């Protein structure tokens, strides 16, 4: 009986632990929320205003869309109010000086595609009509239970479909347009995000060390693709960080700082490969680094 009761008690305790973990992971606030105080909001606002001033203004030919204003939390879950609070500011940049040239390139690509399709269309239409005849024949054979004929027609259909794809793919228009779209998509936008008290940060695949800016603890750079757009990323960590057991870097909260203060700051820059380093160099890291 004692053994059975012990197993049941252990199972019950584990269920409570798992349930609590799940609730936290799902964002459930068990103790309820409270409003942040004016002093706490002032602390967070000061951190983000310093970050905003540290970020570069728009370069010539670029603009900063949106209101570009800082915003801080007005309430906090009591479950986590003793942990460092997370808040952030992101500045977006958009290039406008070459929009006319980009639009013209897209028009050229569209005209190329239209001309290419007009040249191929008669053959494509003929092959499509042939596929329709074969499909009708296959349906009729199936209705008669002539599955040998169904299989034979299926092989003919596969051959015609291959011919159709061959015609559609012939020439280099698709490759030319792909190159055009890659060029017009390149170096159009970039962003810099400043996140305060992020729990864990990890560089992307293939990351290499970046030259440490003033006051930084870690700095990385890597390349990635977003849709058809190739971009480079930089991750710079300032303040109190340590290697995480599961990989990446983990925030190391400081006992001498209030939860609303900046224990650690992560700066993420996303830009074209040729623009990334000059953009990082324009950030005034010394103006936003947390106290050491």
C-alpha positions as CSV (number, residue, x, y, z in Angstrom):
1,X,0.0,0.0,0.0
2,X,2.8,2.4,0.9
3,X,4.5,1.7,-2.4
4,X,1.3,2.3,-4.4
5,X,0.5,5.5,-2.4
6,X,4.1,6.7,-3.1
7,X,3.8,6.1,-6.8
8,X,0.4,7.9,-6.9
9,X,1.8,10.8,-4.9
10,X,4.8,11.2,-7.1
11,X,2.6,11.0,-10.2
12,X,0.3,13.7,-8.7
13,X,3.3,15.9,-8.0
14,X,4.7,15.5,-11.5
15,X,1.4,16.4,-12.9
16,X,1.4,19.6,-10.9
17,X,4.9,20.4,-12.2
18,X,4.1,19.7,-15.8
19,X,0.8,21.6,-15.5
20,X,2.6,24.6,-14.1
21,X,5.3,24.4,-16.8
22,X,2.6,24.2,-19.5
23,X,0.7,27.1,-18.1
24,X,3.9,29.2,-18.1
25,X,4.8,28.2,-21.6
26,X,1.2,29.0,-22.8
27,X,1.5,32.5,-21.3
28,X,-1.1,32.0,-18.6
29,X,-0.7,34.5,-15.8
30,X,-1.8,32.7,-12.5
31,X,-1.1,35.7,-10.1
32,X,-2.8,38.3,-12.3
33,X,-1.4,41.5,-13.8
34,X,-0.6,44.8,-12.2
35,X,0.0,48.2,-13.8
36,X,3.6,49.3,-14.1
37,X,4.5,52.3,-12.0
38,X,5.4,55.7,-13.4
39,X,9.0,55.1,-12.1
40,X,9.2,51.7,-13.9
41,X,7.9,53.1,-17.1
42,X,10.3,56.0,-16.9
43,X,13.2,53.5,-16.4
44,X,12.2,51.5,-19.5
45,X,11.5,54.6,-21.5
46,X,14.9,56.0,-20.7
47,X,16.6,52.7,-21.9
48,X,14.6,52.7,-25.2
49,X,15.1,56.4,-25.8
50,X,18.9,55.9,-25.4
51,X,18.7,53.0,-27.8
52,X,16.7,55.0,-30.3
53,X,19.3,57.8,-30.2
54,X,22.1,55.3,-30.6
55,X,20.7,53.9,-33.9
56,X,21.7,55.5,-37.2
57,X,19.4,57.9,-39.0
58,X,18.3,57.1,-42.5
59,X,21.2,57.2,-45.0
60,X,20.9,59.4,-48.1
61,X,18.3,57.8,-50.4
62,X,16.6,56.0,-47.5
63,X,13.6,56.8,-45.2
64,X,12.4,55.6,-41.9
65,X,8.7,54.6,-42.3
66,X,6.2,54.7,-39.5
67,X,6.2,56.9,-36.4
68,X,9.5,55.5,-35.0
69,X,8.3,56.0,-31.4
70,X,9.2,54.0,-28.3
71,X,6.6,52.1,-26.3
72,X,6.9,50.4,-23.0
73,X,4.7,47.9,-21.1
74,X,1.9,49.4,-19.1
75,X,1.2,46.2,-17.2
76,X,3.2,43.2,-15.9
77,X,2.3,39.6,-14.9
78,X,3.0,39.1,-11.2
79,X,4.3,35.6,-12.0
80,X,7.4,37.2,-13.6
81,X,7.6,40.6,-12.1
82,X,10.8,39.8,-10.1
83,X,12.6,38.6,-13.3
84,X,14.2,41.1,-15.8
85,X,11.4,42.6,-18.0
86,X,11.5,42.2,-21.7
87,X,10.8,45.3,-24.0
88,X,12.2,46.4,-27.3
89,X,12.5,49.0,-30.0
90,X,12.9,48.4,-33.7
91,X,13.7,50.9,-36.4
92,X,12.9,50.0,-40.0
93,X,14.6,51.6,-43.1
94,X,13.4,51.6,-46.7
95,X,15.3,52.6,-49.8
96,X,13.5,55.1,-52.1
97,X,16.2,56.6,-54.3
98,X,16.1,53.9,-56.9
99,X,12.5,52.9,-57.0
100,X,11.9,54.1,-60.5
101,X,14.8,51.9,-61.8
102,X,13.4,48.9,-59.8
103,X,9.9,49.4,-61.3
104,X,11.4,49.6,-64.8
105,X,13.3,46.4,-64.3
106,X,10.1,44.6,-63.2
107,X,8.4,45.9,-66.3
108,X,11.2,44.5,-68.5
109,X,10.9,41.1,-66.8
110,X,7.1,41.1,-67.3
111,X,7.5,42.0,-71.0
112,X,10.1,39.3,-71.4
113,X,7.7,36.7,-69.9
114,X,4.9,37.9,-72.1
115,X,7.0,37.6,-75.3
116,X,8.3,34.2,-74.3
117,X,4.8,32.9,-73.6
118,X,3.4,34.2,-76.8
119,X,6.2,32.4,-78.7
120,X,5.5,29.1,-76.8
121,X,1.7,29.3,-76.6
122,X,0.7,27.6,-79.9
123,X,2.8,24.5,-79.0
124,X,1.6,24.5,-75.4
125,X,-2.0,24.7,-76.5
126,X,-1.5,21.8,-78.9
127,X,0.1,19.7,-76.1
128,X,-2.7,20.7,-73.7
129,X,-5.3,19.6,-76.2
130,X,-3.5,16.3,-76.7
131,X,-3.5,15.7,-72.9
132,X,-7.3,16.4,-72.8
133,X,-7.9,13.8,-75.5
134,X,-5.8,11.2,-73.7
135,X,-7.5,12.1,-70.4
136,X,-11.0,11.5,-71.9
137,X,-9.8,8.2,-73.4
138,X,-8.5,7.1,-70.0
139,X,-11.8,7.9,-68.3
140,X,-13.7,5.9,-70.9
141,X,-11.3,3.0,-70.5
142,X,-11.7,3.1,-66.8
143,X,-15.5,3.1,-67.1
144,X,-15.3,-0.1,-69.2
145,X,-13.0,-1.7,-66.8
146,X,-10.2,-1.8,-69.3
147,X,-7.3,-1.2,-66.9
148,X,-4.6,-2.3,-69.3
149,X,-5.7,0.5,-71.6
150,X,-5.8,2.9,-68.6
151,X,-2.2,2.1,-67.8
152,X,-1.1,2.5,-71.4
153,X,-2.8,5.9,-71.7
154,X,-1.3,6.9,-68.4
155,X,2.2,6.4,-69.9
156,X,1.3,8.4,-73.0
157,X,0.0,11.2,-70.7
158,X,3.3,11.2,-68.8
159,X,5.2,11.6,-72.0
160,X,3.1,14.5,-73.2
161,X,3.3,16.2,-69.9
162,X,7.1,15.9,-70.1
163,X,7.0,17.5,-73.5
164,X,4.8,20.3,-72.2
165,X,7.2,21.0,-69.3
166,X,10.2,20.9,-71.8
167,X,8.6,23.6,-74.0
168,X,7.6,25.7,-70.9
169,X,11.2,25.6,-69.6
170,X,13.1,26.1,-72.9
171,X,15.1,29.3,-73.3
172,X,16.7,31.4,-70.7
173,X,13.9,33.9,-70.0
174,X,13.1,32.3,-66.6
175,X,16.7,32.5,-65.5
176,X,17.0,36.1,-66.8
177,X,13.8,37.1,-64.9
178,X,15.0,35.3,-61.8
179,X,18.2,37.4,-61.9
180,X,16.2,40.6,-62.4
181,X,13.9,39.9,-59.5
182,X,16.9,39.0,-57.2
183,X,18.5,42.3,-58.1
184,X,15.4,44.4,-57.6
185,X,14.7,42.7,-54.2
186,X,18.3,43.3,-53.0
187,X,19.1,46.1,-50.6
188,X,15.6,47.5,-50.4
189,X,14.9,47.3,-46.7
190,X,16.8,46.8,-43.5
191,X,16.0,46.9,-39.8
192,X,17.7,47.2,-36.4
193,X,16.0,45.8,-33.3
194,X,17.1,46.5,-29.8
195,X,15.7,44.0,-27.3
196,X,16.1,44.5,-23.6
197,X,16.4,41.4,-21.3
198,X,15.8,38.7,-23.9
199,X,16.1,35.3,-22.2
200,X,18.2,33.5,-24.8
201,X,19.8,34.6,-28.0
202,X,21.4,32.3,-30.7
203,X,23.3,33.2,-33.8
204,X,22.1,31.7,-37.1
205,X,23.5,28.7,-38.9
206,X,27.1,29.3,-40.2
207,X,27.6,32.3,-38.0
208,X,31.1,33.7,-37.6
209,X,32.4,36.1,-34.9
210,X,32.0,39.8,-35.7
211,X,34.5,42.4,-34.5
212,X,33.3,43.4,-31.0
213,X,31.9,46.9,-30.9
214,X,32.6,49.1,-27.8
215,X,31.1,47.6,-24.7
216,X,29.8,44.4,-26.4
217,X,30.3,40.9,-24.9
218,X,29.5,38.9,-28.0
219,X,29.0,39.7,-31.7
220,X,28.1,37.4,-34.6
221,X,27.3,37.6,-38.3
222,X,25.7,35.2,-40.7
223,X,23.8,35.0,-44.0
224,X,20.2,33.8,-44.6
225,X,17.4,33.9,-47.2
226,X,14.0,35.3,-46.6
227,X,11.8,34.1,-49.4
228,X,13.8,35.1,-52.5
229,X,15.8,37.8,-50.7
230,X,19.3,37.2,-49.5
231,X,20.2,39.1,-46.3
232,X,22.9,39.2,-43.8
233,X,22.4,39.3,-40.0
234,X,24.4,40.6,-37.1
235,X,23.7,39.9,-33.5
236,X,25.5,42.0,-30.8
237,X,25.0,41.3,-27.1
238,X,25.8,43.9,-24.4
239,X,25.5,43.6,-20.7
240,X,25.3,40.4,-18.6
241,X,25.3,37.2,-20.7
242,X,26.7,33.7,-20.3
243,X,26.7,30.5,-22.5
244,X,23.4,28.6,-22.2
245,X,23.4,24.9,-21.5
246,X,21.3,24.1,-24.6
247,X,23.4,26.4,-26.9
248,X,23.4,30.1,-27.6
249,X,23.8,32.8,-24.9
250,X,21.6,33.2,-21.8
251,X,20.8,36.4,-19.9
252,X,22.5,36.5,-16.5
253,X,20.3,38.7,-14.3
254,X,22.1,41.0,-11.9
255,X,20.9,41.2,-8.4
256,X,21.8,44.9,-8.1
257,X,19.5,46.0,-10.9
258,X,15.7,46.4,-10.8
259,X,13.6,44.2,-13.1
260,X,12.7,47.1,-15.3
261,X,16.4,48.0,-15.8
262,X,18.6,46.7,-18.7
263,X,20.4,43.6,-17.5
264,X,21.4,42.7,-21.0
265,X,20.7,44.1,-24.5
266,X,20.6,42.2,-27.8
267,X,20.9,44.2,-31.0
268,X,19.8,42.5,-34.3
269,X,20.7,44.0,-37.6
270,X,19.2,42.7,-40.9
271,X,20.6,44.2,-44.1
272,X,22.1,43.6,-47.5
273,X,25.5,41.9,-47.2
274,X,27.4,45.0,-48.4
275,X,25.4,47.3,-46.1
276,X,25.6,45.3,-42.9
277,X,29.0,46.3,-41.6
278,X,28.7,50.0,-42.4
279,X,25.4,50.0,-40.6
280,X,26.8,48.2,-37.5
281,X,29.6,50.8,-37.5
282,X,27.1,53.6,-37.3
283,X,25.5,52.4,-34.1
284,X,26.6,54.3,-31.0
285,X,27.0,51.2,-28.8
286,X,28.6,53.2,-26.0
287,X,25.4,55.2,-25.5
288,X,23.2,52.1,-24.9
289,X,25.4,49.6,-23.1
290,X,24.1,48.5,-19.7
291,X,26.3,49.2,-16.7
292,X,29.1,46.7,-16.3
